[in-house]
């Protein structure tokens, strides 16, 4: 070695504030979203929906619409295969004889323009015979209620029950029992990019569907029956989309309808919703009626929890009905509870139906459980922190549903949130101001929850594939099964690959939008992408690294295990002395006559989790995580307005890979949860949506955002990529009950049914004052 | 649809001519005739700001503006912010601060920010928050957007 030897220090990109890879194109509008897409010879499609909530279809007359110039196809159920869609396959994309909710699709048109479609839809006449209606779960379960689906005469779409220990024993062991009903409401995703799909059939019956889907492979299986197609003949493209948040985890009728229009015309068809249609006809969050009974000993130790829930399933069954999978986990596993019973019934009504939505089942569960815990703390005579800590889960605990909680840190989350917010001092001070006559009262509240943070094995596989190749210039192409929907997974994947291969971030290209190109992945849901897709990418990169270092060792006199890859060079691991540039080595490997090799690696990562058994026991995620939020609010007791001033969030994230992305997910998640808590409600009366616009459905805006204090607890998950856990849903899950508990701390008034609108809060405060 | 009007206006620094239907919005015209897809149709009723453009120096919801009202005016869209010198400092700030997630609201946010900074180079955080009130973002919780506008505003002052 000489002084001229070049030294490259080891530098990690894990934990760096890396700008999102897609940000430059999005900030300059170079990105074309699916909503912006135009294909050659493309037609437009539109759907005629019913104006009834429950009726028999007597006749549909499309003859006038078919004659309109510019119309290329008009379809009804008679043009569609018999296959149905939805979790229970109870939803025919076009309805032939029976409409069950206001969204129901009667006919569809493909025409030269959207305007011609609109005119054509008005030319279709439908004759109905109205049927008796039912909108309430309890009424739908009662004797003689209208039957929504003939094959389900009891109107029960789905049931899930769980029990552990013995409730009666729990009751006997209890010194206090607290009961409460919590009804959580309809909200909807409000993706900025409305629902949109394009379909294009080739002459051999293969269809390419451009879609916003979040599950690009299983979607083929789910949509195929409604097209009378083989799943293998469906190719899925995912162009950039304007948000999803869980709304695209099922097939919805507009997708097969668009494809049937494309088949009928053998031209590409684009079907895009109006904003009003988006409010009326896209899935909602599942509304739930909770009846909670829970007991404890004098010292506040929990003894039992008994929860009965009714889910308004609406006319058809999508993923909303299955949210009890996750609701159940929170009810059985959030805090140590020895005796448990949970019952969930999803009941058909003539309402719109729910899908999955960020925090799936847990937003609802955490509202009920964390509101109830606050009430129990008061009965126990303990402060909200002490009561929660007394019952908190511990690392390594196996929950009654068989979840191994591993290296969780619920205690750390609660303690740090309390300390950083000076919770107890403020809480005690506020408690004493209930009876004073001040108009503006200050309140502080806490809530916590747990969520899967290492995928969720609800399908046969929870895996993700990666194909990775390096070229002659040491540029890396990562073809991943993971779906980038704006959340930043491409960037995290690139960081993990850059870390293994010692290449600059900008030398990595992520490809991920064509089901015919990329390897399988279950989809972007359940806070799983960083964990599962990240692990797969990291493992593929590790294989490439091993191959490169073996080749480098054979070309130098240094053993592979003493080599490292840094900044595009092969170096000696010990001192960073450069052996050779990486691109030169790759060319030597490639152009080596009969010894030639290309660096191309694949990996399929299946997380070490297990599906639930028939009793709902199973360690279904490879990691679990907690978060605690403290909300400090000021309540205008006259107007009922809640101003959330500051939120402290403490979350067990495993390991920070990209602080920018992590902060963005947490801040955005909390904003969405604040909307759930305070302003958002899809008002559905007698099956009709009363507020289908941003004017009447209020999502959080910039001036309503609180100050944030975010803390990341790094617990270094043994299985997670670089130690990371999935993080994106907990922020939405935890915040609402923290605000509700703060309202109680400020005023002594508790709202059981969100959202905590000014009208509701003012009325409750006025009633409280009278008592 | 049958009644059309032809006129000229300035679009991103160039004089252009267009034939438009009297019922067409400025947003439809920009997207259809000029293939400028940066301004987004997200609500169509002036509630979300995703279609924000700058007309004669003022920010406007292109979805609410009749296309015929563009006659003789000077229009700036997100596509007009890039110059050979590079991206606009606001665009760079959005990239650097992590203000972009799905990005669908981003062009409207950036155009609103451009308008706010042009109007008042002394923007404080309260001005920014109030100024962005009409632009909805479902992803970010706004904090990083506010930080980006704040950074760009400081850059514009120095």
Interface residues (C-beta under 8 A of the other chain):
Chain A: X17 X19 X20 X22 X23 X24 X26 X27 X28 X29 X31 X32 X33 X35 X36 X115 X189 X190 X191 X192 X193 X194 X240 X241 X242 X243 X245 X274 X275 X485 X486 X487 X488 X660 X661 X663 X664 X667 X668 X669 X670 X671 X672 X693 X694 X695 X699 X700 X701 X702 X703 X705 X708
Chain B: X1 X31 X36 X37 X38 X40 X41 X42 X43 X44 X45 X47 X48 X50 X77 X78 X79 X81 X82 X87 X91 X92 X94 X95 X96 X97 X98 X100 X101 X102 X103 X104 X105 X106 X107 X110 X128 X129 X130 X132 X133 X134 X135 X136 X137 X138 X139 X140 X141 X142 X143 X144 X145 X146
